[in-house]
Amino acid sequence: MVAVDGGMGDNLEVSLYAQRFEATVATRVGGGLPCRLVGRHCESGDTLSAGVLLRNPSPGDLIAVPATGAYTYSLSNNYNGARRPPVVFCGEGGSRAVVRRETYEDLMRRDLS
């Protein structure tokens, strides 16, 4: 089992629709042993991918999910007060941020007191 700083608040498609996503350790792409990739929310539905091949995952690694589908961003939420992650488009050896990481100020902005 590999736990990441993310989870069902970032991607509900796995628990809602049984969607399957691939993932890899960004610095060791491809291969490895089957792992259950889980999130930080401590819920039985907080699985991001079951049986994904990860090569020697270690604390501090960046796990890349190459495609997350059309609804992942629109279904993201603040489950347990978690902030939403940034959205980054990658391709042809480059990357660009298209949505910034949510701040604590963003999270608290709706509170009235």
Secondary structure, 3 states (H helix, E strand, C coil): CEECCCCCCCCCHHHHHCCCCCCEECCECCCCEEEEEECCCCCCCCEEEEEEEECCCCCCCCEECCCCCCCHHHHCCCHHHCCCCCEEEEECCEEEEEECCCCHHHHHCCCCC
